Amino acid sequence: MTTIEALSAVTLATRDMARAVDFYRRLGFEMLYGGPDSGFTSFRAGSGFLNITGEAPERSWSWWGRAIFHVADVDALYALAVAEGLAPHAAPRDAPWGERFFHITDPDGHEISFARPLDR
């Protein structure tokens, strides 16, 4: 059985990435990936991350964001979820920001992601 090691990040949605990037940079967050013109931006938050994802201004949503947990083996946890009859959004994949991950939604509608940094 794979063990949950840490909360890696929280991802929040914005309708205005430039405004969000400016806000968090002004608070002292170090930007690691993305930026004002990006669809996805990641900031350092201690040993974890604060991520901002862009959404279209006309889009209404009730989605609050996403909690991301680092695990020892993303593929093993995905296999366990499927074996338990759960329905991840997609199979694990490697992301351009340097993690292997998959997402799943809990019964209350909270999106959870399980990830592992890629060896660079």
Secondary structure, 3 states (H helix, E strand, C coil): CCCEEEEEEEEEEECCHHHHHHHHHHCCCCEEECCCCCCEEEEEECCEEEEEEECCCCCCCCCCCEEEEEECCHHHHHHHHHHCCCCCCCCCEECCCCEEEEEEECCCCCEEEEEEECCC
